[in-house]
Amino acid sequence: MSTHKRHLTRRRVLGASAIGVAVTGAAVAGGTGLLSSASAAAFGYSDDGKNYVVDTGASLVFKVSKTTGDLTSLAYRGKEYEGYGGRHSHVESGLGASTVTVKRSGQTVLIKVVHGAITQWYAARSGQNNVYLWTDKADASFTATRFLVRLKPGMFPNEGPDSWIEASDKVIEAGDVWRRADGTTHSKHYSGKRVIDYDHIGLTTGSVGLWIVRSNHEKASGGPFYRSLLRHSNDLGAGLYEILHYNQAQTEPQRFGLQGPYVLSFTDGGAPSAALSHDRLDTSWVDGLGITGWVGAAGRGRVAGVGLKGMDAKYPYTVGFANADAQYWAKAAAGTGAFSCKGMLPGTYTLTVFKGELAVHTRSVKVTAGGATALNSISITGDPSTARTLWRLGDWDGTPGEFKNAELMTYAHPSDARAAKWTGNVTLGGGDEAASFPAYMWKEVNDGVQVFFRLTKEQAAAAHTLRVGVTDAFAGGRPRVTVNDWVSPVPAAPSQPSTRSLTTGSYRGNNHVFTFNVPATAWRTDQDNVLKLNIVSGSSGTAFLSPGTSFDCVDLLA
């Protein structure tokens, strides 16, 4: 792994700590709550006329509106945390008039909220400072699928790239990106984390922590590398999100059905218990509750692979599984590539092997209820890095990670004061060329970046293929190349998300390779060859909202 890649990885982990996103789920006291026999006796629910009031028998009492299904109160150790701006916590943006029912089954209280195509469930377990949640969405009548926990101002520190100060920061884009007086940028979009990178997201004072432990995202969209809203805070309040489908920078259609549980957990300040994580959580107690669409462990299967052949030791590998109904993924073991994915719904899936974030192999695999599908070693067949090249700028891993400003762009706006200048040309052979090449290029910001390189007489005597790999595009932006006096045709626009992405913390779209067949007559041997990249598009825009793209790799085949 290059020095730049190691630095990028290290900073991402440090960044998770800085904004309260835990990458691991280390167990701490308070995750499930310690209770006395007196508090345990208080477990149950009551009706205050407007809400069902659930006493967990620990330190948490919460309320759910009988008319809307909103979560209207979170009182922990007698202190209220819920609500800001006159609004409560809810699925979507609030369901409105709903049918809300409650029941107790042994040591569980279950609340059901029905509104059209959405059914939301809340559950409490005796003696635990947790709220278990499920969301069942039947169709696309609601645009997004999310649960938003709204928290009162001043309850937790207002810090991190996903925080801002409405009283003094200035809005610079679409009402949700802010610039501070020091030139740093802030937004609810700037989590800096992919789904695969985090188990829980939250806020802590050091003595009280409030967290959402994410679900397995089997009914979510976007795959393991998708970035979306996780949390935000400002001087008016704070929010925590479980995002299951979000249109922004989305690469997949919605999936429908029951998703969960995801867990809202209070602690004594530390991370939530590791026992709450989606891959460790004991859900046997859910089986008899009658939650519509629930599939317990007995109705699920697993896939296990011996390993992967042809891995590049510099990169992590992930094995993803996806069909129209569900998605899963598993990290492959370093060295061997062995992997195991459990808890999968029955069905036939497309298995995709990712080198970094780049798909390098696909095949089909079938999962059966209660069964284990064993796979022999898989030979990786689609890694573009194996091709012989005259030169290569960056590497093929599905990310712009080697390039200038790439790290910053997952938690800041491109105009951020910390960003290096987006303009500037690159001379191959000058040392650390990738770090001088921009991760992103926009038509109205840094169009026309040039790459200078030399060829021998023998190399210049033949035609060569130039490859330009991209990870995403905005407004149809795509590269057209000029080599000395030769100008390429305008390439067709590949399928990419139609919303903002490059300015909202994500380079993740659909990886695509543009190939340009450069004739031998284009080359020079007595001086530098000049490759110029320009952004073309049928759309328009200004500055960082002009057509643009993010790069994965640029190379010239031998």
Secondary structure, DSSP 8 states (H G I E B T S, - for coil): --HHHHHHHHHHHHHHHHTTEESS----TTSS----HHHHTT-EEEE-SSEEEEE-SSSEEEEEETTT--EEEEEETTEE-B-BTTB-BEETT---S-EEEEEEETTEEEEEEEETTEEEEEEEETT-SEEEEEEEE-STTSS-EEEEEEE-TTSS---STTB--TTT-EEEETTTEEE-TTS-EEETT-----GGG-SEEEEE-SS-EEEEE----TT-SS-TT-----EEEETTEEEEEEEEE--TT--S----EEEEEEEEEEESSS---GGGSTTT---GGGTTS--TT---GGG-EEEEE--EES--TTS-EEEEEE-SS-EEEEE--TTT--EEEEEE-SEEEEEEEEETTEEEEEEEEEE-TT-EEEE--EE----GGGS-EEEEEE-SSSS-TTSBTTTGGGSS-TT-TTS--S---EETTSS-GGGGSBSEEETTTSTTEEEEE---HHHHTS-EEEEEEEEEEETT-EEEEEETTEE----------SS--TTTT---S--EEEEEEE-GGG--SSS-EEEEEEEE-S----GGGSSEEEEEEEEEE-
